[in-house]
Amino acid sequence: MGAEVQLTRSMSARAIGILPRRGERLQRETTARSYVKPVWQPANPLAHEQTTAPEIWNQTGGRLDAVVCGVGTGGTLTGLSHFFARTAPGVELVLSDPAGSILAQYAKTGKVAQAKGGWLVEGIGGDSIPPVADFSRVGPTYTIPDAERFAPARAF
């Protein structure tokens, strides 16, 4: 379709600051109509609040004690958090974070730490805090090494 895709290693603090400027520049200088920027979009968590969370709630028949999720852009966590705060405040949000990411530590302490290395699991974890992420309702957090994450998937 003629699209040019620009890949980045992760949504690091550097990328979060640079990518919007690069995207805006490319949009001005080319025929680009838009660029994807879910980390900055309020529509990202809103979509999960209006669709993902109600689907989970309905499919469990409202019998739900906790939801475990990882954080990438922060949209799923934030959308689930807002929905369950209104609908079922007793539902606990549990964070599963890759070893090396700073998000579990941030959820526990509210302090931004230095990332301790890379991880292989894709789509979750971070070395910066996603701007749309709301960690205020996160309960237990777990930091899980890649080997523990991949072993169950390879068992089947």
CNS distance restraints for C-alpha pairs under 8 A (distance, minus, plus):
assign (resid   8 and name CA) (resid  15 and name CA) 7.71 0.50 0.50
assign (resid  10 and name CA) (resid  15 and name CA) 7.44 0.50 0.50
assign (resid  10 and name CA) (resid 126 and name CA) 7.44 0.50 0.50
assign (resid  11 and name CA) (resid  15 and name CA) 5.49 0.50 0.50
assign (resid  11 and name CA) (resid  16 and name CA) 6.00 0.50 0.50
assign (resid  11 and name CA) (resid 126 and name CA) 6.71 0.50 0.50
assign (resid  11 and name CA) (resid 127 and name CA) 7.49 0.50 0.50
assign (resid  11 and name CA) (resid 128 and name CA) 7.45 0.50 0.50
assign (resid  12 and name CA) (resid  16 and name CA) 6.10 0.50 0.50
assign (resid  12 and name CA) (resid 126 and name CA) 6.65 0.50 0.50
assign (resid  12 and name CA) (resid 127 and name CA) 5.36 0.50 0.50
assign (resid  12 and name CA) (resid 128 and name CA) 5.60 0.50 0.50
assign (resid  13 and name CA) (resid  17 and name CA) 6.35 0.50 0.50
assign (resid  13 and name CA) (resid 127 and name CA) 6.73 0.50 0.50
assign (resid  13 and name CA) (resid 128 and name CA) 5.09 0.50 0.50
assign (resid  13 and name CA) (resid 129 and name CA) 7.83 0.50 0.50
assign (resid  14 and name CA) (resid  18 and name CA) 6.06 0.50 0.50
assign (resid  15 and name CA) (resid  19 and name CA) 5.38 0.50 0.50
assign (resid  16 and name CA) (resid  20 and name CA) 7.09 0.50 0.50
assign (resid  16 and name CA) (resid  39 and name CA) 7.94 0.50 0.50
assign (resid  17 and name CA) (resid  21 and name CA) 7.39 0.50 0.50
assign (resid  18 and name CA) (resid  22 and name CA) 6.15 0.50 0.50
assign (resid  19 and name CA) (resid  23 and name CA) 5.83 0.50 0.50
assign (resid  20 and name CA) (resid  24 and name CA) 5.97 0.50 0.50
assign (resid  20 and name CA) (resid  37 and name CA) 7.45 0.50 0.50
assign (resid  21 and name CA) (resid  25 and name CA) 6.05 0.50 0.50
assign (resid  22 and name CA) (resid  26 and name CA) 6.08 0.50 0.50
assign (resid  23 and name CA) (resid  27 and name CA) 6.02 0.50 0.50
assign (resid  23 and name CA) (resid  35 and name CA) 6.24 0.50 0.50
assign (resid  24 and name CA) (resid  28 and name CA) 6.27 0.50 0.50
assign (resid  25 and name CA) (resid  29 and name CA) 6.08 0.50 0.50
assign (resid  26 and name CA) (resid  30 and name CA) 5.70 0.50 0.50
assign (resid  26 and name CA) (resid  32 and name CA) 6.95 0.50 0.50
assign (resid  27 and name CA) (resid  31 and name CA) 6.72 0.50 0.50
assign (resid  27 and name CA) (resid  32 and name CA) 4.85 0.50 0.50
assign (resid  27 and name CA) (resid  33 and name CA) 6.36 0.50 0.50
assign (resid  27 and name CA) (resid  34 and name CA) 6.53 0.50 0.50
assign (resid  27 and name CA) (resid  35 and name CA) 7.56 0.50 0.50
assign (resid  28 and name CA) (resid  32 and name CA) 7.60 0.50 0.50
assign (resid  37 and name CA) (resid  41 and name CA) 6.52 0.50 0.50
assign (resid  38 and name CA) (resid  44 and name CA) 5.88 0.50 0.50
assign (resid  38 and name CA) (resid  73 and name CA) 6.49 0.50 0.50
assign (resid  38 and name CA) (resid  75 and name CA) 7.84 0.50 0.50
assign (resid  39 and name CA) (resid  44 and name CA) 7.65 0.50 0.50
assign (resid  39 and name CA) (resid  73 and name CA) 4.89 0.50 0.50
assign (resid  39 and name CA) (resid  74 and name CA) 7.11 0.50 0.50
assign (resid  39 and name CA) (resid  75 and name CA) 7.67 0.50 0.50
assign (resid  39 and name CA) (resid 130 and name CA) 5.97 0.50 0.50
assign (resid  39 and name CA) (resid 131 and name CA) 6.28 0.50 0.50
assign (resid  39 and name CA) (resid 132 and name CA) 6.25 0.50 0.50
assign (resid  40 and name CA) (resid 130 and name CA) 7.94 0.50 0.50
assign (resid  40 and name CA) (resid 131 and name CA) 6.17 0.50 0.50
assign (resid  40 and name CA) (resid 132 and name CA) 6.25 0.50 0.50
assign (resid  41 and name CA) (resid  45 and name CA) 7.95 0.50 0.50
assign (resid  41 and name CA) (resid 132 and name CA) 7.20 0.50 0.50
assign (resid  42 and name CA) (resid  46 and name CA) 6.42 0.50 0.50
assign (resid  42 and name CA) (resid 132 and name CA) 6.66 0.50 0.50
assign (resid  43 and name CA) (resid  47 and name CA) 5.90 0.50 0.50
assign (resid  44 and name CA) (resid  48 and name CA) 6.88 0.50 0.50
assign (resid  44 and name CA) (resid  75 and name CA) 5.06 0.50 0.50
assign (resid  44 and name CA) (resid  76 and name CA) 7.78 0.50 0.50
assign (resid  44 and name CA) (resid  79 and name CA) 7.99 0.50 0.50
assign (resid  45 and name CA) (resid  49 and name CA) 6.13 0.50 0.50
assign (resid  45 and name CA) (resid  74 and name CA) 7.23 0.50 0.50
assign (resid  45 and name CA) (resid  75 and name CA) 3.88 0.50 0.50
assign (resid  45 and name CA) (resid  76 and name CA) 5.90 0.50 0.50
assign (resid  45 and name CA) (resid  77 and name CA) 7.59 0.50 0.50
assign (resid  45 and name CA) (resid  78 and name CA) 5.47 0.50 0.50
assign (resid  45 and name CA) (resid  79 and name CA) 4.36 0.50 0.50
assign (resid  45 and name CA) (resid 132 and name CA) 7.32 0.50 0.50
assign (resid  46 and name CA) (resid  50 and name CA) 6.08 0.50 0.50
assign (resid  46 and name CA) (resid  75 and name CA) 7.60 0.50 0.50
assign (resid  46 and name CA) (resid  79 and name CA) 5.70 0.50 0.50
assign (resid  47 and name CA) (resid  51 and name CA) 5.90 0.50 0.50
assign (resid  47 and name CA) (resid  52 and name CA) 7.38 0.50 0.50
assign (resid  47 and name CA) (resid  79 and name CA) 7.09 0.50 0.50
assign (resid  48 and name CA) (resid  52 and name CA) 4.63 0.50 0.50
assign (resid  48 and name CA) (resid  53 and name CA) 6.02 0.50 0.50
assign (resid  48 and name CA) (resid  75 and name CA) 6.68 0.50 0.50
assign (resid  48 and name CA) (resid  76 and name CA) 5.51 0.50 0.50
assign (resid  48 and name CA) (resid  78 and name CA) 7.87 0.50 0.50
assign (resid  48 and name CA) (resid  79 and name CA) 4.63 0.50 0.50
assign (resid  48 and name CA) (resid  80 and name CA) 6.43 0.50 0.50
assign (resid  49 and name CA) (resid  53 and name CA) 5.50 0.50 0.50
assign (resid  49 and name CA) (resid  54 and name CA) 7.29 0.50 0.50
assign (resid  49 and name CA) (resid  76 and name CA) 7.82 0.50 0.50
assign (resid  49 and name CA) (resid  78 and name CA) 7.65 0.50 0.50
assign (resid  49 and name CA) (resid  79 and name CA) 3.90 0.50 0.50
assign (resid  49 and name CA) (resid  80 and name CA) 5.56 0.50 0.50
assign (resid  49 and name CA) (resid  81 and name CA) 7.87 0.50 0.50
assign (resid  49 and name CA) (resid  82 and name CA) 6.48 0.50 0.50
assign (resid  49 and name CA) (resid  83 and name CA) 5.31 0.50 0.50
assign (resid  50 and name CA) (resid  54 and name CA) 6.55 0.50 0.50
assign (resid  50 and name CA) (resid  79 and name CA) 7.62 0.50 0.50
assign (resid  50 and name CA) (resid  83 and name CA) 7.69 0.50 0.50
assign (resid  51 and name CA) (resid  55 and name CA) 6.08 0.50 0.50
assign (resid  52 and name CA) (resid  56 and name CA) 6.29 0.50 0.50
assign (resid  52 and name CA) (resid  76 and name CA) 7.79 0.50 0.50
assign (resid  52 and name CA) (resid  79 and name CA) 7.94 0.50 0.50
assign (resid  52 and name CA) (resid  80 and name CA) 7.43 0.50 0.50
assign (resid  53 and name CA) (resid  57 and name CA) 6.14 0.50 0.50
assign (resid  53 and name CA) (resid  79 and name CA) 7.04 0.50 0.50
assign (resid  53 and name CA) (resid  80 and name CA) 5.20 0.50 0.50
assign (resid  53 and name CA) (resid  83 and name CA) 6.35 0.50 0.50
assign (resid  53 and name CA) (resid  84 and name CA) 7.58 0.50 0.50
assign (resid  54 and name CA) (resid  58 and name CA) 5.92 0.50 0.50
assign (resid  54 and name CA) (resid  83 and name CA) 7.63 0.50 0.50
assign (resid  55 and name CA) (resid  59 and name CA) 5.93 0.50 0.50
assign (resid  56 and name CA) (resid  60 and name CA) 6.20 0.50 0.50
assign (resid  57 and name CA) (resid  61 and name CA) 6.26 0.50 0.50
assign (resid  57 and name CA) (resid  62 and name CA) 5.18 0.50 0.50
assign (resid  57 and name CA) (resid  63 and name CA) 7.68 0.50 0.50
assign (resid  57 and name CA) (resid  64 and name CA) 7.29 0.50 0.50
assign (resid  58 and name CA) (resid  62 and name CA) 6.13 0.50 0.50
assign (resid  60 and name CA) (resid  64 and name CA) 6.41 0.50 0.50
assign (resid  64 and name CA) (resid  91 and name CA) 6.48 0.50 0.50
assign (resid  65 and name CA) (resid  90 and name CA) 7.13 0.50 0.50
assign (resid  65 and name CA) (resid  91 and name CA) 4.95 0.50 0.50
assign (resid  65 and name CA) (resid  92 and name CA) 6.25 0.50 0.50
assign (resid  66 and name CA) (resid  91 and name CA) 5.04 0.50 0.50
assign (resid  66 and name CA) (resid  92 and name CA) 4.37 0.50 0.50
assign (resid  66 and name CA) (resid  93 and name CA) 5.74 0.50 0.50
assign (resid  66 and name CA) (resid  94 and name CA) 6.92 0.50 0.50
assign (resid  67 and name CA) (resid  91 and name CA) 7.29 0.50 0.50
assign (resid  67 and name CA) (resid  92 and name CA) 6.35 0.50 0.50
assign (resid  67 and name CA) (resid  93 and name CA) 5.19 0.50 0.50
assign (resid  67 and name CA) (resid  94 and name CA) 6.01 0.50 0.50
assign (resid  68 and name CA) (resid  93 and name CA) 6.13 0.50 0.50
assign (resid  68 and name CA) (resid  94 and name CA) 4.56 0.50 0.50
assign (resid  68 and name CA) (resid  95 and name CA) 5.83 0.50 0.50
assign (resid  68 and name CA) (resid  96 and name CA) 6.59 0.50 0.50
assign (resid  69 and name CA) (resid  76 and name CA) 7.94 0.50 0.50
assign (resid  69 and name CA) (resid  77 and name CA) 6.88 0.50 0.50
assign (resid  69 and name CA) (resid  93 and name CA) 7.66 0.50 0.50
assign (resid  69 and name CA) (resid  94 and name CA) 6.38 0.50 0.50
assign (resid  69 and name CA) (resid  95 and name CA) 5.39 0.50 0.50
assign (resid  69 and name CA) (resid  96 and name CA) 5.77 0.50 0.50
assign (resid  70 and name CA) (resid  77 and name CA) 7.51 0.50 0.50
assign (resid  70 and name CA) (resid  95 and name CA) 5.66 0.50 0.50
assign (resid  70 and name CA) (resid  96 and name CA) 4.97 0.50 0.50
assign (resid  70 and name CA) (resid  97 and name CA) 5.75 0.50 0.50
assign (resid  70 and name CA) (resid 124 and name CA) 5.61 0.50 0.50
assign (resid  70 and name CA) (resid 125 and name CA) 7.07 0.50 0.50
assign (resid  71 and name CA) (resid  75 and name CA) 7.84 0.50 0.50
assign (resid  71 and name CA) (resid  76 and name CA) 7.32 0.50 0.50
assign (resid  71 and name CA) (resid  77 and name CA) 6.50 0.50 0.50
assign (resid  71 and name CA) (resid  95 and name CA) 7.59 0.50 0.50
assign (resid  71 and name CA) (resid  96 and name CA) 7.92 0.50 0.50
assign (resid  71 and name CA) (resid  97 and name CA) 7.25 0.50 0.50
assign (resid  71 and name CA) (resid 103 and name CA) 7.66 0.50 0.50
assign (resid  71 and name CA) (resid 123 and name CA) 7.80 0.50 0.50
assign (resid  71 and name CA) (resid 124 and name CA) 4.97 0.50 0.50
assign (resid  71 and name CA) (resid 125 and name CA) 5.87 0.50 0.50
assign (resid  71 and name CA) (resid 126 and name CA) 7.92 0.50 0.50
assign (resid  72 and name CA) (resid 123 and name CA) 5.39 0.50 0.50
assign (resid  72 and name CA) (resid 124 and name CA) 4.09 0.50 0.50
assign (resid  72 and name CA) (resid 125 and name CA) 5.79 0.50 0.50
assign (resid  72 and name CA) (resid 126 and name CA) 6.96 0.50 0.50
assign (resid  72 and name CA) (resid 130 and name CA) 7.66 0.50 0.50
assign (resid  73 and name CA) (resid 124 and name CA) 7.87 0.50 0.50
assign (resid  73 and name CA) (resid 130 and name CA) 5.70 0.50 0.50
assign (resid  73 and name CA) (resid 132 and name CA) 7.36 0.50 0.50
assign (resid  73 and name CA) (resid 133 and name CA) 7.13 0.50 0.50
assign (resid  74 and name CA) (resid  78 and name CA) 6.05 0.50 0.50
assign (resid  74 and name CA) (resid 130 and name CA) 5.91 0.50 0.50
assign (resid  74 and name CA) (resid 131 and name CA) 7.76 0.50 0.50
assign (resid  74 and name CA) (resid 132 and name CA) 5.88 0.50 0.50
assign (resid  74 and name CA) (resid 133 and name CA) 4.18 0.50 0.50
assign (resid  74 and name CA) (resid 134 and name CA) 7.22 0.50 0.50
assign (resid  75 and name CA) (resid  79 and name CA) 5.91 0.50 0.50
assign (resid  75 and name CA) (resid 132 and name CA) 6.65 0.50 0.50
assign (resid  75 and name CA) (resid 133 and name CA) 6.41 0.50 0.50
assign (resid  76 and name CA) (resid  80 and name CA) 5.98 0.50 0.50
assign (resid  77 and name CA) (resid  81 and name CA) 5.95 0.50 0.50
assign (resid  77 and name CA) (resid 133 and name CA) 6.97 0.50 0.50
assign (resid  77 and name CA) (resid 134 and name CA) 7.15 0.50 0.50
assign (resid  77 and name CA) (resid 135 and name CA) 7.67 0.50 0.50
assign (resid  78 and name CA) (resid  82 and name CA) 6.16 0.50 0.50
assign (resid  78 and name CA) (resid 132 and name CA) 7.41 0.50 0.50
assign (resid  78 and name CA) (resid 133 and name CA) 5.63 0.50 0.50
assign (resid  78 and name CA) (resid 134 and name CA) 5.12 0.50 0.50
assign (resid  78 and name CA) (resid 135 and name CA) 7.34 0.50 0.50
assign (resid  79 and name CA) (resid  83 and name CA) 6.21 0.50 0.50
assign (resid  80 and name CA) (resid  84 and name CA) 6.01 0.50 0.50
assign (resid  81 and name CA) (resid  85 and name CA) 5.95 0.50 0.50
assign (resid  81 and name CA) (resid  93 and name CA) 7.17 0.50 0.50
assign (resid  81 and name CA) (resid 134 and name CA) 7.71 0.50 0.50
assign (resid  81 and name CA) (resid 137 and name CA) 6.31 0.50 0.50
assign (resid  82 and name CA) (resid  86 and name CA) 6.58 0.50 0.50
assign (resid  83 and name CA) (resid  87 and name CA) 5.98 0.50 0.50
assign (resid  83 and name CA) (resid  88 and name CA) 7.88 0.50 0.50
assign (resid  84 and name CA) (resid  88 and name CA) 4.79 0.50 0.50
assign (resid  84 and name CA) (resid  89 and name CA) 5.46 0.50 0.50
assign (resid  84 and name CA) (resid  90 and name CA) 7.90 0.50 0.50
assign (resid  84 and name CA) (resid  91 and name CA) 6.49 0.50 0.50
assign (resid  85 and name CA) (resid  89 and name CA) 4.47 0.50 0.50
assign (resid  85 and name CA) (resid  90 and name CA) 7.98 0.50 0.50
assign (resid  92 and name CA) (resid 137 and name CA) 7.70 0.50 0.50
assign (resid  92 and name CA) (resid 138 and name CA) 7.25 0.50 0.50
assign (resid  92 and name CA) (resid 139 and name CA) 6.28 0.50 0.50
assign (resid  93 and name CA) (resid 137 and name CA) 6.51 0.50 0.50
assign (resid  93 and name CA) (resid 138 and name CA) 4.95 0.50 0.50
assign (resid  93 and name CA) (resid 139 and name CA) 5.61 0.50 0.50
assign (resid  93 and name CA) (resid 140 and name CA) 7.43 0.50 0.50
assign (resid  94 and name CA) (resid 138 and name CA) 5.86 0.50 0.50
assign (resid  94 and name CA) (resid 139 and name CA) 5.50 0.50 0.50
assign (resid  94 and name CA) (resid 140 and name CA) 5.12 0.50 0.50
assign (resid  94 and name CA) (resid 141 and name CA) 5.74 0.50 0.50
assign (resid  94 and name CA) (resid 142 and name CA) 7.87 0.50 0.50
assign (resid  95 and name CA) (resid 104 and name CA) 6.80 0.50 0.50
assign (resid  95 and name CA) (resid 138 and name CA) 6.64 0.50 0.50
assign (resid  95 and name CA) (resid 139 and name CA) 7.46 0.50 0.50
assign (resid  95 and name CA) (resid 140 and name CA) 6.49 0.50 0.50
assign (resid  95 and name CA) (resid 141 and name CA) 4.60 0.50 0.50
assign (resid  95 and name CA) (resid 142 and name CA) 6.15 0.50 0.50
assign (resid  96 and name CA) (resid 104 and name CA) 7.47 0.50 0.50
assign (resid  96 and name CA) (resid 141 and name CA) 6.00 0.50 0.50
assign (resid  96 and name CA) (resid 142 and name CA) 4.92 0.50 0.50
assign (resid  96 and name CA) (resid 143 and name CA) 6.12 0.50 0.50
assign (resid  96 and name CA) (resid 144 and name CA) 6.99 0.50 0.50
assign (resid  97 and name CA) (resid 101 and name CA) 6.67 0.50 0.50
assign (resid  97 and name CA) (resid 103 and name CA) 6.69 0.50 0.50
assign (resid  97 and name CA) (resid 104 and name CA) 5.87 0.50 0.50
assign (resid  97 and name CA) (resid 124 and name CA) 7.07 0.50 0.50
assign (resid  97 and name CA) (resid 125 and name CA) 5.69 0.50 0.50
assign (resid  97 and name CA) (resid 141 and name CA) 7.47 0.50 0.50
assign (resid  97 and name CA) (resid 142 and name CA) 6.05 0.50 0.50
assign (resid  97 and name CA) (resid 143 and name CA) 4.86 0.50 0.50
assign (resid  97 and name CA) (resid 144 and name CA) 6.14 0.50 0.50
assign (resid  98 and name CA) (resid 119 and name CA) 6.55 0.50 0.50
assign (resid  98 and name CA) (resid 121 and name CA) 7.22 0.50 0.50
assign (resid  98 and name CA) (resid 124 and name CA) 7.32 0.50 0.50
assign (resid  98 and name CA) (resid 125 and name CA) 5.71 0.50 0.50
assign (resid  98 and name CA) (resid 143 and name CA) 5.50 0.50 0.50
assign (resid  98 and name CA) (resid 144 and name CA) 5.04 0.50 0.50
assign (resid  98 and name CA) (resid 145 and name CA) 5.79 0.50 0.50
assign (resid  98 and name CA) (resid 146 and name CA) 6.68 0.50 0.50
assign (resid  99 and name CA) (resid 116 and name CA) 7.96 0.50 0.50
assign (resid  99 and name CA) (resid 119 and name CA) 6.74 0.50 0.50
assign (resid  99 and name CA) (resid 143 and name CA) 5.30 0.50 0.50
assign (resid  99 and name CA) (resid 144 and name CA) 5.32 0.50 0.50
assign (resid  99 and name CA) (resid 145 and name CA) 4.81 0.50 0.50
assign (resid  99 and name CA) (resid 146 and name CA) 7.12 0.50 0.50
assign (resid 100 and name CA) (resid 115 and name CA) 5.74 0.50 0.50
assign (resid 100 and name CA) (resid 116 and name CA) 4.54 0.50 0.50
assign (resid 100 and name CA) (resid 117 and name CA) 4.86 0.50 0.50
assign (resid 100 and name CA) (resid 118 and name CA) 5.73 0.50 0.50
assign (resid 100 and name CA) (resid 119 and name CA) 6.32 0.50 0.50
assign (resid 101 and name CA) (resid 115 and name CA) 5.62 0.50 0.50
assign (resid 101 and name CA) (resid 116 and name CA) 6.83 0.50 0.50
assign (resid 101 and name CA) (resid 117 and name CA) 7.47 0.50 0.50
assign (resid 101 and name CA) (resid 118 and name CA) 7.51 0.50 0.50
assign (resid 101 and name CA) (resid 119 and name CA) 7.68 0.50 0.50
assign (resid 101 and name CA) (resid 125 and name CA) 5.05 0.50 0.50
assign (resid 101 and name CA) (resid 126 and name CA) 4.99 0.50 0.50
assign (resid 101 and name CA) (resid 127 and name CA) 5.72 0.50 0.50
assign (resid 102 and name CA) (resid 106 and name CA) 6.19 0.50 0.50
assign (resid 102 and name CA) (resid 112 and name CA) 6.99 0.50 0.50
assign (resid 102 and name CA) (resid 113 and name CA) 5.98 0.50 0.50
assign (resid 102 and name CA) (resid 114 and name CA) 6.84 0.50 0.50
assign (resid 102 and name CA) (resid 115 and name CA) 5.49 0.50 0.50
assign (resid 102 and name CA) (resid 116 and name CA) 7.82 0.50 0.50
assign (resid 102 and name CA) (resid 125 and name CA) 7.27 0.50 0.50
assign (resid 102 and name CA) (resid 126 and name CA) 6.08 0.50 0.50
assign (resid 102 and name CA) (resid 127 and name CA) 5.62 0.50 0.50
assign (resid 102 and name CA) (resid 128 and name CA) 7.06 0.50 0.50
assign (resid 103 and name CA) (resid 107 and name CA) 6.09 0.50 0.50
assign (resid 103 and name CA) (resid 125 and name CA) 6.44 0.50 0.50
assign (resid 103 and name CA) (resid 126 and name CA) 6.32 0.50 0.50
assign (resid 103 and name CA) (resid 127 and name CA) 7.58 0.50 0.50
assign (resid 103 and name CA) (resid 128 and name CA) 7.70 0.50 0.50
assign (resid 103 and name CA) (resid 129 and name CA) 6.95 0.50 0.50
assign (resid 104 and name CA) (resid 108 and name CA) 6.30 0.50 0.50
assign (resid 104 and name CA) (resid 141 and name CA) 5.71 0.50 0.50
assign (resid 104 and name CA) (resid 142 and name CA) 6.76 0.50 0.50
assign (resid 104 and name CA) (resid 143 and name CA) 6.58 0.50 0.50
assign (resid 105 and name CA) (resid 109 and name CA) 6.05 0.50 0.50
assign (resid 105 and name CA) (resid 110 and name CA) 7.58 0.50 0.50
assign (resid 105 and name CA) (resid 111 and name CA) 7.36 0.50 0.50
assign (resid 105 and name CA) (resid 112 and name CA) 7.65 0.50 0.50
assign (resid 105 and name CA) (resid 113 and name CA) 7.33 0.50 0.50
assign (resid 106 and name CA) (resid 110 and name CA) 4.68 0.50 0.50
assign (resid 106 and name CA) (resid 111 and name CA) 5.15 0.50 0.50
assign (resid 106 and name CA) (resid 112 and name CA) 5.62 0.50 0.50
assign (resid 106 and name CA) (resid 113 and name CA) 7.25 0.50 0.50
assign (resid 107 and name CA) (resid 135 and name CA) 5.75 0.50 0.50
assign (resid 107 and name CA) (resid 136 and name CA) 7.70 0.50 0.50
assign (resid 107 and name CA) (resid 138 and name CA) 6.66 0.50 0.50
assign (resid 107 and name CA) (resid 141 and name CA) 7.43 0.50 0.50
assign (resid 108 and name CA) (resid 141 and name CA) 7.30 0.50 0.50
assign (resid 112 and name CA) (resid 128 and name CA) 7.60 0.50 0.50
assign (resid 112 and name CA) (resid 129 and name CA) 7.73 0.50 0.50
assign (resid 114 and name CA) (resid 127 and name CA) 7.19 0.50 0.50
assign (resid 115 and name CA) (resid 126 and name CA) 7.83 0.50 0.50
assign (resid 115 and name CA) (resid 127 and name CA) 5.22 0.50 0.50
assign (resid 119 and name CA) (resid 145 and name CA) 7.89 0.50 0.50
assign (resid 119 and name CA) (resid 146 and name CA) 6.48 0.50 0.50
assign (resid 120 and name CA) (resid 146 and name CA) 6.30 0.50 0.50
assign (resid 121 and name CA) (resid 146 and name CA) 6.34 0.50 0.50
assign (resid 121 and name CA) (resid 149 and name CA) 7.65 0.50 0.50
assign (resid 121 and name CA) (resid 150 and name CA) 8.00 0.50 0.50
assign (resid 129 and name CA) (resid 133 and name CA) 7.24 0.50 0.50
assign (resid 144 and name CA) (resid 148 and name CA) 6.49 0.50 0.50
assign (resid 144 and name CA) (resid 149 and name CA) 6.81 0.50 0.50
assign (resid 145 and name CA) (resid 149 and name CA) 6.54 0.50 0.50
assign (resid 146 and name CA) (resid 150 and name CA) 6.07 0.50 0.50
assign (resid 147 and name CA) (resid 151 and name CA) 6.02 0.50 0.50
assign (resid 148 and name CA) (resid 152 and name CA) 7.39 0.50 0.50
assign (resid 149 and name CA) (resid 153 and name CA) 7.46 0.50 0.50
assign (resid 150 and name CA) (resid 154 and name CA) 6.32 0.50 0.50
assign (resid 151 and name CA) (resid 155 and name CA) 6.26 0.50 0.50
assign (resid 152 and name CA) (resid 156 and name CA) 7.40 0.50 0.50
